Amino acid sequence: MTRTDHVLAVIPDRDFRHSVVFALGTEGFAVDSCADLSEALASLQVDEAACIIVDDKAVDDWRLAADQFSRFAKPVVLLISFLRPIPELSQVTFVTKPFLGAPLIDAVRRAVAGN
């Protein structure tokens, strides 16, 4: 795998996390995953990842989200519940939950390609 094939998924719910990892894995992405955003941003896997996928439930404080995402300095795909108002975050791609596999896969492909 090349560096651009590697993504990091931050999803607190274990079953949902495994589902996302499986879906991305079947599309050829190498996926590291964890449940906590602060832990993910401090991990070694964050350096290898071409993008990070963050579930909205992993964000503890939305006031800090923009700073946390900008420190990552790579594309962010945010999985957001259709019931939650979309936060004002630049440089973030939003995928509304519940979603089919294709919107997530397409968003990750665009993110790792730099689009």
N, C-alpha and C positions, 0 to 999 in steps of 0.2 A: 504494500500500500504506500502511496505517496502521502506527503503531509496534507494535501488537500482532500484526501479521502477520510480524514480523521475528524470526528465531531465529539463534543462533550454534551451530554444531556443531564440537566438538573431537574429532577422530578421527584417530589416527596412521596407520592403514592407508589408503593412497590409494584403493584400490578400494572398500573399505567406506565411506569418507567420501563418495565420489562417489555410491554407491548411496543413502545416507541423504539427501544433498542432492537427488537426483533424486526420491525418494519424497516428501519434504516439498514440493518445488517443484511436483509434480503436484497437491498438495492446496492450493496457493495461498500457501504461505509463501515469504517472501523469506529466503534462507539464505546466511549467510556461513560459511565453514568454514576451519579450520586444523588443523594436526597437533599443536600444543603448547599445553598448558593455561596455562602462565605467559604465553606470547605472547598467547593469546586474552584473558586477563584484563587485559592491558596495552594491548589494541588499542582503536581508536576504535569498532569494530563492537560491542564489549561494551556501550557506552552506548546504542546503538540497539536492541539485542535485548530482546525481552520475556521470553525464557528462553534458557537455555544447555543444550545437549545434550552430555554428556561421555561418551566411551567409557572404560571402566575402564582400558584400556591407556594412556590419556593421563595418568593419575594416577601421578606418580613416587613420591610419599611419602604413604601413606594417613593418616599422623599429621597431615599438613598439610591434608588435603582439606577437612575441616569449616571451617577458617579461610578457605581459598581460596573455597569456595562461599559462605560467609556474606559475604565482601567483595563478591561479585557482587551481593548484595541483590535477586536476582530468582529465580524458580523454576529449579531444576536438574532435568534428566531424566538419570539415570545409566544408561548401557547396561552391563550387567554380565553376565559369563559365568556360565552355570549352574554351573560348577565352582568359582567363587570364592565364598567366604563373603560374605554381604551385610554391608558395614560399617555401623556405627552412625552414621548421619548423619540429623539432623533436617532437615525441610524439603526433602527430596530424594525424587523419584519414581523408582522403580527399574523398568527394563524389562529382562527377562532375554533374553540372546542364546543361541542364535539365536532370532529372533522373526520373525513375519510383519509386514507393513507396518502393519496395523491397531493393534496395541498401541502402537507408537511414535507413530503419528498421533494416537491418542486421548490419550496421555499429554501430547503437545505441546499439543493443543487445550485440555486441562484446565489446563496450566501457564500458557498465555498468557491464559486466561480468569480466572486467579487462584484456581483450585480446587485 
